[in-house]
Amino acid sequence: MEGTYSGKTSTIVSSENQHILDIRVVVLILITRVKLACSWF
């Protein structure tokens, strides 16, 4: 019982970390786009 529970929590943590990574990638893309747009002006 405990083994399965710890396995579930570990998978939840890994999925949350993946979600955070996705957000960071989106933020980086937005920042680079803003910098490119500002460089045109």
C-alpha distance matrix in Angstrom:
0.0 3.8 5.5 5.5 6.3 8.8 10.1 10.9 12.7 14.5 15.8 16.9 18.8 20.4 21.6 23.0 24.8 26.2 27.5 29.2 30.8 32.1 33.7 35.3 36.8 38.2 39.7 41.3 42.8 44.2 45.7 47.3 48.8 50.2 51.7 53.3 54.6 56.1 57.7 59.7 61.3
3.8 0.0 3.8 5.5 5.0 6.1 8.5 9.9 10.6 12.3 14.3 15.4 16.6 18.4 20.1 21.2 22.7 24.5 25.9 27.2 28.8 30.5 31.9 33.2 34.9 36.6 37.7 39.2 41.0 42.4 43.6 45.3 47.0 48.3 49.6 51.4 52.8 54.1 55.7 57.8 59.4
5.5 3.8 0.0 3.8 5.4 5.3 6.2 8.7 10.1 10.7 12.5 14.4 15.5 16.7 18.6 20.2 21.3 22.8 24.6 26.1 27.2 29.0 30.7 31.9 33.3 35.2 36.6 37.8 39.5 41.2 42.4 43.8 45.5 47.0 48.3 49.9 51.5 52.9 54.3 56.4 58.2
5.5 5.5 3.8 0.0 3.8 5.5 5.0 6.2 8.8 9.9 10.7 12.4 14.4 15.5 16.6 18.5 20.2 21.2 22.8 24.6 25.9 27.2 29.0 30.6 31.8 33.4 35.0 36.4 37.9 39.5 41.0 42.4 43.9 45.5 46.9 48.4 49.8 51.4 52.9 54.8 56.6
6.3 5.0 5.4 3.8 0.0 3.8 5.3 5.1 6.4 8.7 10.0 10.7 12.5 14.4 15.5 16.7 18.6 20.2 21.3 22.9 24.6 26.0 27.4 29.0 30.7 32.1 33.4 35.0 36.7 38.0 39.4 41.1 42.6 43.9 45.4 47.1 48.4 49.8 51.5 53.5 55.1
8.8 6.1 5.3 5.5 3.8 0.0 3.8 5.4 5.1 6.2 8.7 9.9 10.6 12.4 14.3 15.4 16.6 18.5 20.0 21.2 22.7 24.5 26.0 27.2 28.9 30.6 31.8 33.1 35.0 36.5 37.6 39.3 41.0 42.3 43.6 45.3 46.8 48.1 49.6 51.8 53.4
10.1 8.5 6.2 5.0 5.3 3.8 0.0 3.8 5.5 5.2 6.3 8.7 10.0 10.7 12.4 14.4 15.5 16.7 18.6 20.2 21.2 22.8 24.7 26.0 27.2 29.1 30.6 31.8 33.4 35.1 36.4 37.8 39.4 41.0 42.3 43.8 45.4 46.9 48.3 50.3 52.2
10.9 9.9 8.7 6.2 5.1 5.4 3.8 0.0 3.8 5.5 5.2 6.2 8.7 10.0 10.7 12.4 14.4 15.4 16.7 18.6 20.1 21.3 22.9 24.7 26.0 27.4 29.0 30.5 32.0 33.4 35.0 36.6 37.9 39.4 41.0 42.5 43.8 45.3 47.0 48.8 50.6
12.7 10.6 10.1 8.8 6.4 5.1 5.5 3.8 0.0 3.8 5.5 5.0 6.2 8.7 9.9 10.5 12.4 14.3 15.3 16.6 18.5 20.0 21.3 22.8 24.6 26.0 27.2 28.8 30.6 31.8 33.1 34.9 36.5 37.7 39.2 40.9 42.3 43.5 45.2 47.3 48.8
14.5 12.3 10.7 9.9 8.7 6.2 5.2 5.5 3.8 0.0 3.8 5.4 5.1 6.2 8.7 9.9 10.6 12.4 14.3 15.4 16.6 18.6 20.2 21.2 22.8 24.7 25.9 27.1 29.0 30.6 31.7 33.2 35.0 36.4 37.6 39.3 40.9 42.2 43.6 45.8 47.5
15.8 14.3 12.5 10.7 10.0 8.7 6.3 5.2 5.5 3.8 0.0 3.8 5.4 5.1 6.2 8.6 9.9 10.5 12.4 14.3 15.3 16.6 18.6 20.1 21.2 22.8 24.5 25.8 27.2 28.9 30.4 31.8 33.3 34.9 36.3 37.7 39.2 40.8 42.3 44.2 46.0
16.9 15.4 14.4 12.4 10.7 9.9 8.7 6.2 5.0 5.4 3.8 0.0 3.8 5.5 5.2 6.2 8.7 9.9 10.6 12.5 14.3 15.4 16.8 18.6 20.1 21.4 22.8 24.6 26.1 27.3 28.8 30.6 31.9 33.3 34.9 36.5 37.7 39.2 40.9 42.8 44.5
18.8 16.6 15.5 14.4 12.5 10.6 10.0 8.7 6.2 5.1 5.4 3.8 0.0 3.8 5.5 5.1 6.2 8.6 9.9 10.6 12.4 14.3 15.5 16.7 18.6 20.2 21.2 22.7 24.6 25.9 27.0 28.8 30.5 31.7 33.1 34.9 36.3 37.5 39.1 41.3 42.9
20.4 18.4 16.7 15.5 14.4 12.4 10.7 10.0 8.7 6.2 5.1 5.5 3.8 0.0 3.8 5.4 5.1 6.2 8.7 9.9 10.6 12.5 14.4 15.4 16.6 18.6 20.1 21.1 22.8 24.6 25.8 27.1 28.9 30.5 31.7 33.2 34.8 36.3 37.6 39.7 41.5
21.6 20.1 18.6 16.6 15.5 14.3 12.4 10.7 9.9 8.7 6.2 5.2 5.5 3.8 0.0 3.8 5.4 5.0 6.3 8.8 9.8 10.6 12.6 14.4 15.4 16.8 18.6 20.1 21.3 22.8 24.5 26.0 27.3 28.9 30.5 31.9 33.2 34.9 36.4 38.2 40.0
23.0 21.2 20.2 18.5 16.7 15.4 14.4 12.4 10.5 9.9 8.6 6.2 5.1 5.4 3.8 0.0 3.8 5.3 5.0 6.3 8.7 9.9 10.7 12.5 14.4 15.5 16.7 18.5 20.2 21.3 22.7 24.6 26.0 27.2 28.8 30.6 31.7 33.1 34.9 36.8 38.4
24.8 22.7 21.3 20.2 18.6 16.6 15.5 14.4 12.4 10.6 9.9 8.7 6.2 5.1 5.4 3.8 0.0 3.8 5.4 5.0 6.2 8.7 9.9 10.6 12.5 14.4 15.3 16.5 18.6 20.1 21.0 22.7 24.5 25.8 27.0 28.8 30.3 31.5 33.0 35.2 36.9
26.2 24.5 22.8 21.2 20.2 18.5 16.7 15.4 14.3 12.4 10.5 9.9 8.6 6.2 5.0 5.3 3.8 0.0 3.8 5.4 5.0 6.3 8.8 9.9 10.6 12.5 14.3 15.3 16.7 18.6 20.0 21.3 22.8 24.5 25.9 27.2 28.8 30.4 31.7 33.7 35.6
27.5 25.9 24.6 22.8 21.3 20.0 18.6 16.7 15.3 14.3 12.4 10.6 9.9 8.7 6.3 5.0 5.4 3.8 0.0 3.8 5.4 5.1 6.4 8.8 10.0 10.8 12.5 14.4 15.6 16.7 18.5 20.2 21.3 22.8 24.6 26.0 27.2 28.8 30.5 32.3 34.0
29.2 27.2 26.1 24.6 22.9 21.2 20.2 18.6 16.6 15.4 14.3 12.5 10.6 9.9 8.8 6.3 5.0 5.4 3.8 0.0 3.8 5.4 5.1 6.3 8.7 10.0 10.6 12.4 14.4 15.4 16.5 18.5 20.1 21.1 22.6 24.5 25.8 26.9 28.7 30.8 32.3
30.8 28.8 27.2 25.9 24.6 22.7 21.2 20.1 18.5 16.6 15.3 14.3 12.4 10.6 9.8 8.7 6.2 5.0 5.4 3.8 0.0 3.8 5.4 5.1 6.2 8.7 9.9 10.5 12.4 14.3 15.3 16.6 18.5 20.0 21.1 22.7 24.4 25.7 27.0 29.2 31.0
32.1 30.5 29.0 27.2 26.0 24.5 22.8 21.3 20.0 18.6 16.6 15.4 14.3 12.5 10.6 9.9 8.7 6.3 5.1 5.4 3.8 0.0 3.8 5.5 5.2 6.3 8.7 9.9 10.7 12.5 14.3 15.6 16.7 18.5 20.1 21.3 22.7 24.5 26.0 27.6 29.6
33.7 31.9 30.7 29.0 27.4 26.0 24.7 22.9 21.3 20.2 18.6 16.8 15.5 14.4 12.6 10.7 9.9 8.8 6.4 5.1 5.4 3.8 0.0 3.8 5.5 5.1 6.2 8.6 9.9 10.6 12.3 14.3 15.4 16.5 18.4 20.0 21.0 22.5 24.4 26.2 27.7
35.3 33.2 31.9 30.6 29.0 27.2 26.0 24.7 22.8 21.2 20.1 18.6 16.7 15.4 14.4 12.5 10.6 9.9 8.8 6.3 5.1 5.5 3.8 0.0 3.8 5.4 5.1 6.1 8.6 9.8 10.4 12.3 14.2 15.3 16.4 18.3 19.9 21.0 22.5 24.7 26.3
36.8 34.9 33.3 31.8 30.7 28.9 27.2 26.0 24.6 22.8 21.2 20.1 18.6 16.6 15.4 14.4 12.5 10.6 10.0 8.7 6.2 5.2 5.5 3.8 0.0 3.8 5.4 5.1 6.2 8.7 9.9 10.7 12.3 14.3 15.4 16.6 18.4 20.0 21.2 23.1 25.2
38.2 36.6 35.2 33.4 32.1 30.6 29.1 27.4 26.0 24.7 22.8 21.4 20.2 18.6 16.8 15.5 14.4 12.5 10.8 10.0 8.7 6.3 5.1 5.4 3.8 0.0 3.8 5.4 5.1 6.2 8.6 10.0 10.6 12.3 14.3 15.4 16.5 18.3 20.0 21.5 23.4
39.7 37.7 36.6 35.0 33.4 31.8 30.6 29.0 27.2 25.9 24.5 22.8 21.2 20.1 18.6 16.7 15.3 14.3 12.5 10.6 9.9 8.7 6.2 5.1 5.4 3.8 0.0 3.8 5.4 5.1 6.1 8.6 9.8 10.5 12.3 14.2 15.2 16.4 18.3 20.3 21.7
41.3 39.2 37.8 36.4 35.0 33.1 31.8 30.5 28.8 27.1 25.8 24.6 22.7 21.1 20.1 18.5 16.5 15.3 14.4 12.4 10.5 9.9 8.6 6.1 5.1 5.4 3.8 0.0 3.8 5.4 5.1 6.2 8.6 9.9 10.6 12.3 14.2 15.3 16.5 18.8 20.6
42.8 41.0 39.5 37.9 36.7 35.0 33.4 32.0 30.6 29.0 27.2 26.1 24.6 22.8 21.3 20.2 18.6 16.7 15.6 14.4 12.4 10.7 9.9 8.6 6.2 5.1 5.4 3.8 0.0 3.8 5.5 5.2 6.2 8.6 9.9 10.6 12.2 14.2 15.4 17.0 19.2
44.2 42.4 41.2 39.5 38.0 36.5 35.1 33.4 31.8 30.6 28.9 27.3 25.9 24.6 22.8 21.3 20.1 18.6 16.7 15.4 14.3 12.5 10.6 9.8 8.7 6.2 5.1 5.4 3.8 0.0 3.8 5.5 5.1 6.2 8.6 9.9 10.5 12.2 14.2 15.7 17.2
45.7 43.6 42.4 41.0 39.4 37.6 36.4 35.0 33.1 31.7 30.4 28.8 27.0 25.8 24.5 22.7 21.0 20.0 18.5 16.5 15.3 14.3 12.3 10.4 9.9 8.6 6.1 5.1 5.5 3.8 0.0 3.8 5.4 5.1 6.2 8.6 9.9 10.5 12.3 14.5 15.9
47.3 45.3 43.8 42.4 41.1 39.3 37.8 36.6 34.9 33.2 31.8 30.6 28.8 27.1 26.0 24.6 22.7 21.3 20.2 18.5 16.6 15.6 14.3 12.3 10.7 10.0 8.6 6.2 5.2 5.5 3.8 0.0 3.8 5.5 5.1 6.2 8.6 9.8 10.5 12.7 14.9
48.8 47.0 45.5 43.9 42.6 41.0 39.4 37.9 36.5 35.0 33.3 31.9 30.5 28.9 27.3 26.0 24.5 22.8 21.3 20.1 18.5 16.7 15.4 14.2 12.3 10.6 9.8 8.6 6.2 5.1 5.4 3.8 0.0 3.8 5.4 5.1 6.1 8.6 9.8 11.0 13.1
50.2 48.3 47.0 45.5 43.9 42.3 41.0 39.4 37.7 36.4 34.9 33.3 31.7 30.5 28.9 27.2 25.8 24.5 22.8 21.1 20.0 18.5 16.5 15.3 14.3 12.3 10.5 9.9 8.6 6.2 5.1 5.5 3.8 0.0 3.8 5.4 5.0 6.1 8.5 10.1 11.2
51.7 49.6 48.3 46.9 45.4 43.6 42.3 41.0 39.2 37.6 36.3 34.9 33.1 31.7 30.5 28.8 27.0 25.9 24.6 22.6 21.1 20.1 18.4 16.4 15.4 14.3 12.3 10.6 9.9 8.6 6.2 5.1 5.4 3.8 0.0 3.8 5.5 5.1 6.1 8.9 10.3
53.3 51.4 49.9 48.4 47.1 45.3 43.8 42.5 40.9 39.3 37.7 36.5 34.9 33.2 31.9 30.6 28.8 27.2 26.0 24.5 22.7 21.3 20.0 18.3 16.6 15.4 14.2 12.3 10.6 9.9 8.6 6.2 5.1 5.4 3.8 0.0 3.8 5.5 5.1 6.6 9.3
54.6 52.8 51.5 49.8 48.4 46.8 45.4 43.8 42.3 40.9 39.2 37.7 36.3 34.8 33.2 31.7 30.3 28.8 27.2 25.8 24.4 22.7 21.0 19.9 18.4 16.5 15.2 14.2 12.2 10.5 9.9 8.6 6.1 5.0 5.5 3.8 0.0 3.8 5.5 5.4 7.1
56.1 54.1 52.9 51.4 49.8 48.1 46.9 45.3 43.5 42.2 40.8 39.2 37.5 36.3 34.9 33.1 31.5 30.4 28.8 26.9 25.7 24.5 22.5 21.0 20.0 18.3 16.4 15.3 14.2 12.2 10.5 9.8 8.6 6.1 5.1 5.5 3.8 0.0 3.8 5.4 5.5
57.7 55.7 54.3 52.9 51.5 49.6 48.3 47.0 45.2 43.6 42.3 40.9 39.1 37.6 36.4 34.9 33.0 31.7 30.5 28.7 27.0 26.0 24.4 22.5 21.2 20.0 18.3 16.5 15.4 14.2 12.3 10.5 9.8 8.5 6.1 5.1 5.5 3.8 0.0 3.8 5.5
59.7 57.8 56.4 54.8 53.5 51.8 50.3 48.8 47.3 45.8 44.2 42.8 41.3 39.7 38.2 36.8 35.2 33.7 32.3 30.8 29.2 27.6 26.2 24.7 23.1 21.5 20.3 18.8 17.0 15.7 14.5 12.7 11.0 10.1 8.9 6.6 5.4 5.4 3.8 0.0 3.8
61.3 59.4 58.2 56.6 55.1 53.4 52.2 50.6 48.8 47.5 46.0 44.5 42.9 41.5 40.0 38.4 36.9 35.6 34.0 32.3 31.0 29.6 27.7 26.3 25.2 23.4 21.7 20.6 19.2 17.2 15.9 14.9 13.1 11.2 10.3 9.3 7.1 5.5 5.5 3.8 0.0
